[in-house]
Amino acid sequence: MSKTKLTINNNGSVKIEGDFEIVDMQGNEYGLQGRTTLSICRCGLSANKPFCDGAHRGHFEHDAIAFELPPKKA
């Protein structure tokens, strides 16, 4: 199985690539129709949530710069 990769895009979505499934709070799986790449909405403006439809353009600002999280609490 390939490693799943999430890319946090500047001013936009989270791109997911690889082998994954997406489920709702009840555990029901979204029908992804064989997709191995898609984008998840971060701005809350998509009409197709949880998936990105590009509605964020010009309405959402975030520079995605990687950083270290603090150590996990014991």
PDB file of N, CA, C and O in Angstrom:
ATOM      1  N   MET A   1       0.854  -1.182   0.000  1.00  0.00           N
ATOM      2  CA  MET A   1       0.000   0.000   0.000  1.00  0.00           C
ATOM      3  C   MET A   1       0.894   1.239   0.000  1.00  0.00           C
ATOM      4  O   MET A   1       1.870   1.311   0.747  1.00  0.00           O
ATOM      5  N   SER A   2       0.556   2.200  -0.835  1.00  0.00           N
ATOM      6  CA  SER A   2       1.353   3.421  -0.908  1.00  0.00           C
ATOM      7  C   SER A   2       1.010   4.353   0.249  1.00  0.00           C
ATOM      8  O   SER A   2      -0.080   4.300   0.818  1.00  0.00           O
ATOM      9  N   LYS A   3       1.954   5.190   0.570  1.00  0.00           N
ATOM     10  CA  LYS A   3       1.790   6.165   1.638  1.00  0.00           C
ATOM     11  C   LYS A   3       0.854   7.275   1.165  1.00  0.00           C
ATOM     12  O   LYS A   3       0.979   7.753   0.037  1.00  0.00           O
ATOM     13  N   THR A   4      -0.078   7.684   2.016  1.00  0.00           N
ATOM     14  CA  THR A   4      -0.993   8.780   1.689  1.00  0.00           C
ATOM     15  C   THR A   4      -0.281  10.103   1.965  1.00  0.00           C
ATOM     16  O   THR A   4       0.379  10.257   2.992  1.00  0.00           O
ATOM     17  N   LYS A   5      -0.420  11.050   1.045  1.00  0.00           N
ATOM     18  CA  LYS A   5       0.227  12.355   1.176  1.00  0.00           C
ATOM     19  C   LYS A   5      -0.838  13.436   1.214  1.00  0.00           C
ATOM     20  O   LYS A   5      -1.720  13.481   0.356  1.00  0.00           O
ATOM     21  N   LEU A   6      -0.752  14.315   2.222  1.00  0.00           N
ATOM     22  CA  LEU A   6      -1.621  15.485   2.313  1.00  0.00           C
ATOM     23  C   LEU A   6      -0.764  16.720   2.096  1.00  0.00           C
ATOM     24  O   LEU A   6       0.266  16.888   2.747  1.00  0.00           O
ATOM     25  N   THR A   7      -1.189  17.584   1.179  1.00  0.00           N
ATOM     26  CA  THR A   7      -0.479  18.829   0.903  1.00  0.00           C
ATOM     27  C   THR A   7      -1.387  19.984   1.284  1.00  0.00           C
ATOM     28  O   THR A   7      -2.498  20.101   0.766  1.00  0.00           O
ATOM     29  N   ILE A   8      -0.919  20.845   2.196  1.00  0.00           N
ATOM     30  CA  ILE A   8      -1.673  22.014   2.618  1.00  0.00           C
ATOM     31  C   ILE A   8      -1.311  23.133   1.639  1.00  0.00           C
ATOM     32  O   ILE A   8      -0.186  23.632   1.643  1.00  0.00           O
ATOM     33  N   ASN A   9      -2.265  23.516   0.810  1.00  0.00           N
ATOM     34  CA  ASN A   9      -2.019  24.527  -0.220  1.00  0.00           C
ATOM     35  C   ASN A   9      -2.157  25.935   0.338  1.00  0.00           C
ATOM     36  O   ASN A   9      -3.027  26.199   1.167  1.00  0.00           O
ATOM     37  N   ASN A  10      -1.290  26.844  -0.123  1.00  0.00           N
ATOM     38  CA  ASN A  10      -1.439  28.255   0.224  1.00  0.00           C
ATOM     39  C   ASN A  10      -2.810  28.732  -0.223  1.00  0.00           C
ATOM     40  O   ASN A  10      -3.242  28.422  -1.334  1.00  0.00           O
ATOM     41  N   ASN A  11      -3.499  29.482   0.628  1.00  0.00           N
ATOM     42  CA  ASN A  11      -4.770  30.115   0.281  1.00  0.00           C
ATOM     43  C   ASN A  11      -5.786  29.141  -0.303  1.00  0.00           C
ATOM     44  O   ASN A  11      -6.574  29.517  -1.171  1.00  0.00           O
ATOM     45  N   GLY A  12      -5.775  27.904   0.160  1.00  0.00           N
ATOM     46  CA  GLY A  12      -6.719  26.965  -0.429  1.00  0.00           C
ATOM     47  C   GLY A  12      -6.876  25.665   0.317  1.00  0.00           C
ATOM     48  O   GLY A  12      -6.830  25.623   1.546  1.00  0.00           O
ATOM     49  N   SER A  13      -7.060  24.623  -0.432  1.00  0.00           N
ATOM     50  CA  SER A  13      -7.494  23.322   0.049  1.00  0.00           C
ATOM     51  C   SER A  13      -6.362  22.475   0.632  1.00  0.00           C
ATOM     52  O   SER A  13      -5.194  22.865   0.651  1.00  0.00           O
ATOM     53  N   VAL A  14      -6.768  21.302   1.103  1.00  0.00           N
ATOM     54  CA  VAL A  14      -5.838  20.239   1.464  1.00  0.00           C
ATOM     55  C   VAL A  14      -5.952  19.190   0.363  1.00  0.00           C
ATOM     56  O   VAL A  14      -7.013  18.596   0.170  1.00  0.00           O
ATOM     57  N   LYS A  15      -4.857  18.966  -0.356  1.00  0.00           N
ATOM     58  CA  LYS A  15      -4.830  17.968  -1.427  1.00  0.00           C
ATOM     59  C   LYS A  15      -4.428  16.622  -0.829  1.00  0.00           C
ATOM     60  O   LYS A  15      -3.435  16.526  -0.107  1.00  0.00           O
ATOM     61  N   ILE A  16      -5.210  15.579  -1.135  1.00  0.00           N
ATOM     62  CA  ILE A  16      -4.937  14.223  -0.654  1.00  0.00           C
ATOM     63  C   ILE A  16      -4.582  13.360  -1.853  1.00  0.00           C
ATOM     64  O   ILE A  16      -5.290  13.347  -2.859  1.00  0.00           O
ATOM     65  N   GLU A  17      -3.465  12.633  -1.727  1.00  0.00           N
ATOM     66  CA  GLU A  17      -3.019  11.743  -2.794  1.00  0.00           C
ATOM     67  C   GLU A  17      -2.655  10.391  -2.189  1.00  0.00           C
ATOM     68  O   GLU A  17      -2.058  10.328  -1.114  1.00  0.00           O
ATOM     69  N   GLY A  18      -3.009   9.325  -2.872  1.00  0.00           N
ATOM     70  CA  GLY A  18      -2.629   7.991  -2.427  1.00  0.00           C
ATOM     71  C   GLY A  18      -3.821   7.081  -2.252  1.00  0.00           C
ATOM     72  O   GLY A  18      -4.846   7.227  -2.918  1.00  0.00           O
ATOM     73  N   ASP A  19      -3.665   6.133  -1.337  1.00  0.00           N
ATOM     74  CA  ASP A  19      -4.708   5.165  -1.046  1.00  0.00           C
ATOM     75  C   ASP A  19      -5.406   5.609   0.233  1.00  0.00           C
ATOM     76  O   ASP A  19      -4.806   5.578   1.307  1.00  0.00           O
ATOM     77  N   PHE A  20      -6.670   6.024   0.129  1.00  0.00           N
ATOM     78  CA  PHE A  20      -7.386   6.552   1.289  1.00  0.00           C
ATOM     79  C   PHE A  20      -8.880   6.323   1.139  1.00  0.00           C
ATOM     80  O   PHE A  20      -9.377   6.032   0.051  1.00  0.00           O
ATOM     81  N   GLU A  21      -9.577   6.459   2.247  1.00  0.00           N
ATOM     82  CA  GLU A  21     -11.040   6.499   2.229  1.00  0.00           C
ATOM     83  C   GLU A  21     -11.441   7.686   3.085  1.00  0.00           C
ATOM     84  O   GLU A  21     -10.696   8.101   3.972  1.00  0.00           O
ATOM     85  N   ILE A  22     -12.622   8.232   2.817  1.00  0.00           N
ATOM     86  CA  ILE A  22     -13.154   9.343   3.593  1.00  0.00           C
ATOM     87  C   ILE A  22     -14.527   8.920   4.091  1.00  0.00           C
ATOM     88  O   ILE A  22     -15.373   8.479   3.313  1.00  0.00           O
ATOM     89  N   VAL A  23     -14.742   9.058   5.404  1.00  0.00           N
ATOM     90  CA  VAL A  23     -16.013   8.662   6.005  1.00  0.00           C
ATOM     91  C   VAL A  23     -16.616   9.833   6.769  1.00  0.00           C
ATOM     92  O   VAL A  23     -15.906  10.744   7.195  1.00  0.00           O
ATOM     93  N   ASP A  24     -17.947   9.796   6.937  1.00  0.00           N
ATOM     94  CA  ASP A  24     -18.627  10.819   7.737  1.00  0.00           C
ATOM     95  C   ASP A  24     -18.593  10.415   9.211  1.00  0.00           C
ATOM     96  O   ASP A  24     -18.001   9.393   9.559  1.00  0.00           O
ATOM     97  N   MET A  25     -19.214  11.199  10.066  1.00  0.00           N
ATOM     98  CA  MET A  25     -19.184  10.957  11.510  1.00  0.00           C
ATOM     99  C   MET A  25     -19.801   9.615  11.906  1.00  0.00           C
ATOM    100  O   MET A  25     -19.459   9.075  12.958  1.00  0.00           O
ATOM    101  N   GLN A  26     -20.695   9.071  11.093  1.00  0.00           N
ATOM    102  CA  GLN A  26     -21.315   7.788  11.384  1.00  0.00           C
ATOM    103  C   GLN A  26     -20.533   6.610  10.786  1.00  0.00           C
ATOM    104  O   GLN A  26     -20.928   5.454  10.938  1.00  0.00           O
ATOM    105  N   GLY A  27     -19.432   6.912  10.110  1.00  0.00           N
ATOM    106  CA  GLY A  27     -18.619   5.863   9.503  1.00  0.00           C
ATOM    107  C   GLY A  27     -19.027   5.502   8.091  1.00  0.00           C
ATOM    108  O   GLY A  27     -18.489   4.556   7.517  1.00  0.00           O
ATOM    109  N   ASN A  28     -19.980   6.246   7.512  1.00  0.00           N
ATOM    110  CA  ASN A  28     -20.409   5.996   6.132  1.00  0.00           C
ATOM    111  C   ASN A  28     -19.363   6.537   5.172  1.00  0.00           C
ATOM    112  O   ASN A  28     -18.911   7.675   5.301  1.00  0.00           O
ATOM    113  N   GLU A  29     -18.984   5.710   4.210  1.00  0.00           N
ATOM    114  CA  GLU A  29     -17.940   6.080   3.264  1.00  0.00           C
ATOM    115  C   GLU A  29     -18.492   6.934   2.124  1.00  0.00           C
ATOM    116  O   GLU A  29     -19.538   6.626   1.553  1.00  0.00           O
ATOM    117  N   TYR A  30     -17.768   8.020   1.800  1.00  0.00           N
ATOM    118  CA  TYR A  30     -18.095   8.833   0.625  1.00  0.00           C
ATOM    119  C   TYR A  30     -17.729   8.027  -0.619  1.00  0.00           C
ATOM    120  O   TYR A  30     -16.703   7.348  -0.633  1.00  0.00           O
ATOM    121  N   GLY A  31     -18.548   8.093  -1.651  1.00  0.00           N
ATOM    122  CA  GLY A  31     -18.277   7.398  -2.907  1.00  0.00           C
ATOM    123  C   GLY A  31     -17.313   8.207  -3.754  1.00  0.00           C
ATOM    124  O   GLY A  31     -17.725   9.147  -4.433  1.00  0.00           O
ATOM    125  N   LEU A  32     -16.047   7.858  -3.723  1.00  0.00           N
ATOM    126  CA  LEU A  32     -15.008   8.637  -4.405  1.00  0.00           C
ATOM    127  C   LEU A  32     -14.785   8.199  -5.844  1.00  0.00           C
ATOM    128  O   LEU A  32     -13.957   8.783  -6.543  1.00  0.00           O
ATOM    129  N   GLN A  33     -15.505   7.188  -6.296  1.00  0.00           N
ATOM    130  CA  GLN A  33     -15.461   6.741  -7.691  1.00  0.00           C
ATOM    131  C   GLN A  33     -14.043   6.445  -8.178  1.00  0.00           C
ATOM    132  O   GLN A  33     -13.693   6.758  -9.316  1.00  0.00           O
ATOM    133  N   GLY A  34     -13.227   5.837  -7.304  1.00  0.00           N
ATOM    134  CA  GLY A  34     -11.878   5.415  -7.691  1.00  0.00           C
ATOM    135  C   GLY A  34     -10.824   6.511  -7.668  1.00  0.00           C
ATOM    136  O   GLY A  34      -9.685   6.270  -8.068  1.00  0.00           O
ATOM    137  N   ARG A  35     -11.171   7.698  -7.214  1.00  0.00           N
ATOM    138  CA  ARG A  35     -10.188   8.787  -7.184  1.00  0.00           C
ATOM    139  C   ARG A  35      -9.049   8.469  -6.220  1.00  0.00           C
ATOM    140  O   ARG A  35      -9.269   7.934  -5.134  1.00  0.00           O
ATOM    141  N   THR A  36      -7.835   8.803  -6.632  1.00  0.00           N
ATOM    142  CA  THR A  36      -6.663   8.673  -5.777  1.00  0.00           C
ATOM    143  C   THR A  36      -6.069  10.038  -5.458  1.00  0.00           C
ATOM    144  O   THR A  36      -5.062  10.126  -4.754  1.00  0.00           O
ATOM    145  N   THR A  37      -6.677  11.098  -5.965  1.00  0.00           N
ATOM    146  CA  THR A  37      -6.291  12.471  -5.674  1.00  0.00           C
ATOM    147  C   THR A  37      -7.559  13.305  -5.608  1.00  0.00           C
ATOM    148  O   THR A  37      -8.411  13.222  -6.492  1.00  0.00           O
ATOM    149  N   LEU A  38      -7.682  14.110  -4.557  1.00  0.00           N
ATOM    150  CA  LEU A  38      -8.781  15.076  -4.464  1.00  0.00           C
ATOM    151  C   LEU A  38      -8.417  16.132  -3.442  1.00  0.00           C
ATOM    152  O   LEU A  38      -7.412  16.006  -2.743  1.00  0.00           O
ATOM    153  N   SER A  39      -9.231  17.176  -3.351  1.00  0.00           N
ATOM    154  CA  SER A  39      -8.962  18.276  -2.431  1.00  0.00           C
ATOM    155  C   SER A  39     -10.116  18.468  -1.461  1.00  0.00           C
ATOM    156  O   SER A  39     -11.286  18.379  -1.831  1.00  0.00           O
ATOM    157  N   ILE A  40      -9.755  18.734  -0.207  1.00  0.00           N
ATOM    158  CA  ILE A  40     -10.714  18.965   0.868  1.00  0.00           C
ATOM    159  C   ILE A  40     -10.765  20.462   1.164  1.00  0.00           C
ATOM    160  O   ILE A  40      -9.728  21.124   1.224  1.00  0.00           O
ATOM    161  N   CYS A  41     -11.966  20.990   1.348  1.00  0.00           N
ATOM    162  CA  CYS A  41     -12.184  22.411   1.637  1.00  0.00           C
ATOM    163  C   CYS A  41     -11.624  22.776   3.009  1.00  0.00           C
ATOM    164  O   CYS A  41     -11.824  22.044   3.979  1.00  0.00           O
ATOM    165  N   ARG A  42     -10.920  23.910   3.092  1.00  0.00           N
ATOM    166  CA  ARG A  42     -10.462  24.458   4.377  1.00  0.00           C
ATOM    167  C   ARG A  42     -11.139  25.781   4.692  1.00  0.00           C
ATOM    168  O   ARG A  42     -11.135  26.212   5.845  1.00  0.00           O
ATOM    169  N   CYS A  43     -11.722  26.435   3.693  1.00  0.00           N
ATOM    170  CA  CYS A  43     -12.249  27.792   3.882  1.00  0.00           C
ATOM    171  C   CYS A  43     -13.698  27.814   4.352  1.00  0.00           C
ATOM    172  O   CYS A  43     -14.153  28.806   4.921  1.00  0.00           O
ATOM    173  N   GLY A  44     -14.431  26.713   4.113  1.00  0.00           N
ATOM    174  CA  GLY A  44     -15.839  26.663   4.491  1.00  0.00           C
ATOM    175  C   GLY A  44     -16.789  27.242   3.462  1.00  0.00           C
ATOM    176  O   GLY A  44     -17.996  27.290   3.701  1.00  0.00           O
ATOM    177  N   LEU A  45     -16.274  27.687   2.318  1.00  0.00           N
ATOM    178  CA  LEU A  45     -17.112  28.323   1.294  1.00  0.00           C
ATOM    179  C   LEU A  45     -17.598  27.377   0.200  1.00  0.00           C
ATOM    180  O   LEU A  45     -18.466  27.750  -0.589  1.00  0.00           O
ATOM    181  N   SER A  46     -17.062  26.171   0.137  1.00  0.00           N
ATOM    182  CA  SER A  46     -17.424  25.234  -0.918  1.00  0.00           C
ATOM    183  C   SER A  46     -18.890  24.836  -0.832  1.00  0.00           C
ATOM    184  O   SER A  46     -19.418  24.611   0.257  1.00  0.00           O
ATOM    185  N   ALA A  47     -19.539  24.752  -1.981  1.00  0.00           N
ATOM    186  CA  ALA A  47     -20.914  24.249  -2.052  1.00  0.00           C
ATOM    187  C   ALA A  47     -20.919  22.720  -2.069  1.00  0.00           C
ATOM    188  O   ALA A  47     -21.982  22.100  -2.040  1.00  0.00           O
ATOM    189  N   ASN A  48     -19.730  22.115  -2.116  1.00  0.00           N
ATOM    190  CA  ASN A  48     -19.579  20.666  -2.233  1.00  0.00           C
ATOM    191  C   ASN A  48     -18.792  20.102  -1.044  1.00  0.00           C
ATOM    192  O   ASN A  48     -18.051  19.130  -1.196  1.00  0.00           O
ATOM    193  N   LYS A  49     -18.952  20.716   0.151  1.00  0.00           N
ATOM    194  CA  LYS A  49     -18.207  20.269   1.330  1.00  0.00           C
ATOM    195  C   LYS A  49     -18.453  18.788   1.591  1.00  0.00           C
ATOM    196  O   LYS A  49     -19.580  18.324   1.421  1.00  0.00           O
ATOM    197  N   PRO A  50     -17.449  18.040   1.993  1.00  0.00           N
ATOM    198  CA  PRO A  50     -16.151  18.485   2.456  1.00  0.00           C
ATOM    199  C   PRO A  50     -15.136  18.704   1.343  1.00  0.00           C
ATOM    200  O   PRO A  50     -13.971  18.984   1.623  1.00  0.00           O
ATOM    201  N   PHE A  51     -15.552  18.583   0.094  1.00  0.00           N
ATOM    202  CA  PHE A  51     -14.630  18.688  -1.034  1.00  0.00           C
ATOM    203  C   PHE A  51     -14.522  20.126  -1.522  1.00  0.00           C
ATOM    204  O   PHE A  51     -15.479  20.895  -1.441  1.00  0.00           O
ATOM    205  N   CYS A  52     -13.351  20.478  -2.027  1.00  0.00           N
ATOM    206  CA  CYS A  52     -13.086  21.830  -2.512  1.00  0.00           C
ATOM    207  C   CYS A  52     -13.700  22.025  -3.899  1.00  0.00           C
ATOM    208  O   CYS A  52     -13.584  21.159  -4.765  1.00  0.00           O
ATOM    209  N   ASP A  53     -14.353  23.170  -4.098  1.00  0.00           N
ATOM    210  CA  ASP A  53     -14.868  23.515  -5.426  1.00  0.00           C
ATOM    211  C   ASP A  53     -14.248  24.804  -5.959  1.00  0.00           C
ATOM    212  O   ASP A  53     -14.696  25.329  -6.979  1.00  0.00           O
ATOM    213  N   GLY A  54     -13.217  25.320  -5.278  1.00  0.00           N
ATOM    214  CA  GLY A  54     -12.525  26.523  -5.736  1.00  0.00           C
ATOM    215  C   GLY A  54     -13.132  27.820  -5.241  1.00  0.00           C
ATOM    216  O   GLY A  54     -12.656  28.893  -5.611  1.00  0.00           O
ATOM    217  N   ALA A  55     -14.176  27.759  -4.410  1.00  0.00           N
ATOM    218  CA  ALA A  55     -14.849  28.971  -3.925  1.00  0.00           C
ATOM    219  C   ALA A  55     -13.945  29.846  -3.065  1.00  0.00           C
ATOM    220  O   ALA A  55     -14.256  31.015  -2.837  1.00  0.00           O
ATOM    221  N   HIS A  56     -12.823  29.294  -2.583  1.00  0.00           N
ATOM    222  CA  HIS A  56     -11.909  30.039  -1.721  1.00  0.00           C
ATOM    223  C   HIS A  56     -11.163  31.149  -2.457  1.00  0.00           C
ATOM    224  O   HIS A  56     -10.669  32.077  -1.816  1.00  0.00           O
ATOM    225  N   ARG A  57     -11.073  31.079  -3.745  1.00  0.00           N
ATOM    226  CA  ARG A  57     -10.257  32.043  -4.512  1.00  0.00           C
ATOM    227  C   ARG A  57     -10.639  33.482  -4.180  1.00  0.00           C
ATOM    228  O   ARG A  57     -11.767  33.917  -4.415  1.00  0.00           O
ATOM    229  N   GLY A  58      -9.665  34.211  -3.627  1.00  0.00           N
ATOM    230  CA  GLY A  58      -9.867  35.605  -3.280  1.00  0.00           C
ATOM    231  C   GLY A  58     -10.575  35.822  -1.950  1.00  0.00           C
ATOM    232  O   GLY A  58     -10.828  36.965  -1.569  1.00  0.00           O
ATOM    233  N   HIS A  59     -10.900  34.742  -1.233  1.00  0.00           N
ATOM    234  CA  HIS A  59     -11.657  34.869   0.022  1.00  0.00           C
ATOM    235  C   HIS A  59     -11.001  34.173   1.205  1.00  0.00           C
ATOM    236  O   HIS A  59     -11.578  34.141   2.292  1.00  0.00           O
ATOM    237  N   PHE A  60      -9.815  33.618   1.021  1.00  0.00           N
ATOM    238  CA  PHE A  60      -9.189  32.819   2.065  1.00  0.00           C
ATOM    239  C   PHE A  60      -7.689  33.004   1.963  1.00  0.00           C
ATOM    240  O   PHE A  60      -7.108  32.788   0.899  1.00  0.00           O
ATOM    241  N   GLU A  61      -7.053  33.402   3.058  1.00  0.00           N
ATOM    242  CA  GLU A  61      -5.607  33.611   3.042  1.00  0.00           C
ATOM    243  C   GLU A  61      -4.941  32.792   4.125  1.00  0.00           C
ATOM    244  O   GLU A  61      -5.294  32.881   5.301  1.00  0.00           O
ATOM    245  N   HIS A  62      -3.974  31.995   3.711  1.00  0.00           N
ATOM    246  CA  HIS A  62      -3.157  31.242   4.654  1.00  0.00           C
ATOM    247  C   HIS A  62      -1.898  30.793   3.927  1.00  0.00           C
ATOM    248  O   HIS A  62      -1.972  30.087   2.922  1.00  0.00           O
ATOM    249  N   ASP A  63      -0.742  31.205   4.437  1.00  0.00           N
ATOM    250  CA  ASP A  63       0.527  30.736   3.889  1.00  0.00           C
ATOM    251  C   ASP A  63       0.874  29.423   4.562  1.00  0.00           C
ATOM    252  O   ASP A  63       1.118  29.381   5.768  1.00  0.00           O
ATOM    253  N   ALA A  64       0.895  28.370   3.799  1.00  0.00           N
ATOM    254  CA  ALA A  64       1.173  27.031   4.325  1.00  0.00           C
ATOM    255  C   ALA A  64       2.678  26.834   4.427  1.00  0.00           C
ATOM    256  O   ALA A  64       3.350  26.567   3.430  1.00  0.00           O
ATOM    257  N   ILE A  65       3.198  26.967   5.634  1.00  0.00           N
ATOM    258  CA  ILE A  65       4.622  26.782   5.887  1.00  0.00           C
ATOM    259  C   ILE A  65       4.761  25.727   6.983  1.00  0.00           C
ATOM    260  O   ILE A  65       4.225  25.887   8.080  1.00  0.00           O
ATOM    261  N   ALA A  66       5.480  24.657   6.683  1.00  0.00           N
ATOM    262  CA  ALA A  66       5.636  23.550   7.626  1.00  0.00           C
ATOM    263  C   ALA A  66       6.382  24.001   8.882  1.00  0.00           C
ATOM    264  O   ALA A  66       7.258  24.864   8.827  1.00  0.00           O
ATOM    265  N   PHE A  67       6.013  23.395  10.015  1.00  0.00           N
ATOM    266  CA  PHE A  67       6.681  23.677  11.290  1.00  0.00           C
ATOM    267  C   PHE A  67       6.600  22.441  12.172  1.00  0.00           C
ATOM    268  O   PHE A  67       5.838  21.515  11.891  1.00  0.00           O
ATOM    269  N   GLU A  68       7.381  22.433  13.229  1.00  0.00           N
ATOM    270  CA  GLU A  68       7.393  21.322  14.181  1.00  0.00           C
ATOM    271  C   GLU A  68       6.325  21.530  15.239  1.00  0.00           C
ATOM    272  O   GLU A  68       6.215  22.618  15.803  1.00  0.00           O
ATOM    273  N   LEU A  69       5.546  20.510  15.511  1.00  0.00           N
ATOM    274  CA  LEU A  69       4.602  20.545  16.632  1.00  0.00           C
ATOM    275  C   LEU A  69       5.387  20.357  17.931  1.00  0.00           C
ATOM    276  O   LEU A  69       6.485  19.801  17.909  1.00  0.00           O
ATOM    277  N   PRO A  70       4.843  20.809  19.052  1.00  0.00           N
ATOM    278  CA  PRO A  70       5.501  20.529  20.321  1.00  0.00           C
ATOM    279  C   PRO A  70       5.465  19.025  20.601  1.00  0.00           C
ATOM    280  O   PRO A  70       4.643  18.311  20.028  1.00  0.00           O
ATOM    281  N   PRO A  71       6.347  18.542  21.473  1.00  0.00           N
ATOM    282  CA  PRO A  71       6.359  17.095  21.777  1.00  0.00           C
ATOM    283  C   PRO A  71       4.995  16.648  22.301  1.00  0.00           C
ATOM    284  O   PRO A  71       4.265  17.410  22.936  1.00  0.00           O
ATOM    285  N   LYS A  72       4.679  15.379  22.011  1.00  0.00           N
ATOM    286  CA  LYS A  72       3.429  14.804  22.515  1.00  0.00           C
ATOM    287  C   LYS A  72       3.490  14.744  24.034  1.00  0.00           C
ATOM    288  O   LYS A  72       4.544  14.487  24.616  1.00  0.00           O
ATOM    289  N   LYS A  73       2.346  14.985  24.669  1.00  0.00           N
ATOM    290  CA  LYS A  73       2.272  14.882  26.131  1.00  0.00           C
ATOM    291  C   LYS A  73       2.218  13.423  26.521  1.00  0.00           C
ATOM    292  O   LYS A  73       1.575  12.605  25.862  1.00  0.00           O
ATOM    293  N   ALA A  74       2.904  13.113  27.604  1.00  0.00           N
ATOM    294  CA  ALA A  74       2.981  11.727  28.062  1.00  0.00           C
ATOM    295  C   ALA A  74       1.679  11.277  28.690  1.00  0.00           C
ATOM    296  O   ALA A  74       1.570  10.132  29.130  1.00  0.00           O
TER     297      ALA A  74
END
